[in-house]
Amino acid sequence: MAILRLPGGADSRKRIPFAPFRTIGFLLVQFVVLALLLLGVLLVHTNQDLHTLDAYTAYMAELADSSQQTLRDWQARGPMAGLQALRAAEARIAAIHPDQVQHNPHWVRLREILAANNPALLPQALLQLSDISLNEHQRGRRLVLAAGHDARYTLVGTAIALFSFMIFVLVTLIFFRLRILGPLRRLQGAMRSLEIGAFRRVTEGHADPGISPLLQYYNHMIERLEDLEKTRRQYLQDLQREVNEAAHTLVAQQAAVARSERLAAVGEAAAAFAHELRNPLAGLQVGCANIRREIQDPQLSERLGLMEEELRRVSRLLDQQLRGARQVHEQGRRVNPRDTVETLLNLLRYQSPSHVVLKLLPGASRDCLLPLDQFRQALLNLILNAIQALASEGGTITVAIVQADQKMQLTVTDNGPGFPERLLREGIRPFASSKEQGTGLGLSMVRRFVRSLGGEVQLRNRDPHGAEILLILPCPVMTEKE
């Protein structure tokens, strides 16, 4: 009988039958080989699942990035830019993930929408992209469930192998129970928790070195699944926020449509009033001209001349109001802004209270191409607003003109109480006025005039008190021939 000699002295030498241990060792080797085969299959399946989930994560990240980039370009540069960004994203995803795109009917439908090259179809394209994301989320859930089934089947096979081996080798029961069965049971509990959405990691403890990689891979898979779940939740939150923003935008557009309808009604009424006022104004204009020819006082004649010129301007504005209903706009003409402002201030000095001082800061100015009547009307609205703000306590209204870099900056300032905080916070809105008798249309008309020329309007309060409004208008340098 073959024996196994344990190390030690001659007296401590023990004879142990070798054949049973050789059989146990042979069975152990067979079991180890079987276990390694099972673990290899498990690792292969786990690696395949991780590879599939990794490709799925990259694919979903591309979808989310494409949606966000499209929305940013849409908001920043318009629907055509958003459509172009979505088309570029579709081409990129098709090149990186051809298997996901080629035979997918949703991607085929998205390509048909993009091929139309119609910016109006951008919301439909985004909705189609959202359907693609929803389908891919469902596919991701199936991948996770498949990975769980593979791991569970592997666990069952490993448990059967362990049970069979323990029949032959009872001595190794404690070893297998502590080093293999224990970790596998923890893994099984963690996988059951995974089915209900609880991502629980498995502690290695005294796990066998052959089992530790499985636990490490499982813990790594749990980390990846947690990251995917966080990404999914973040994507859903972003999607919900975008839906809310789109709803707010829709409400704002509906409010804008309602305001447009109100403005259209006001424009129609204004056109009717303009039609009725032209004849009386013509009579006043003729009367002023007759009186001016008959009087001898030069100062009074100058005042009547200013009145007559103002009546002509009002008559032209009424004619423009009537033409505006037919979408006919005033033509630009060569205007010297400083002369126009100075003439208007001379006229307003006779109408403003004595304790309100009107000043025009000195400086040179060149001619600009402007619609003269609309420019005078906008400036008149601003100065009249400032006069009304100073009517009770008095003060100084200052007009400054600065021309540089093909632009003209016209500033109207006063030392009154300043603009209301609500106006500075919400901006200029039609029919919104802080004055009891105000219509809320003066600043709106000024803003519309400035925007029609491609300029901008800026409002702010001065320190310690006072209001300032800045008009930035295009004023390119014109040659004598132009």
Helices and strands as residue ranges (DSSP letters): E 3-5, E 15-17, H 18-77, H 79-96, H 98-101, H 105-115, G 119-121, H 122-168, H 173-176, I 177-181, H 182-195, H 212-294, H 298-324, E 333-335, H 337-349, E 356-360, E 368-370, H 372-390, E 395-404, E 407-414, H 421-426, H 442-452, E 456-461, E 467-474
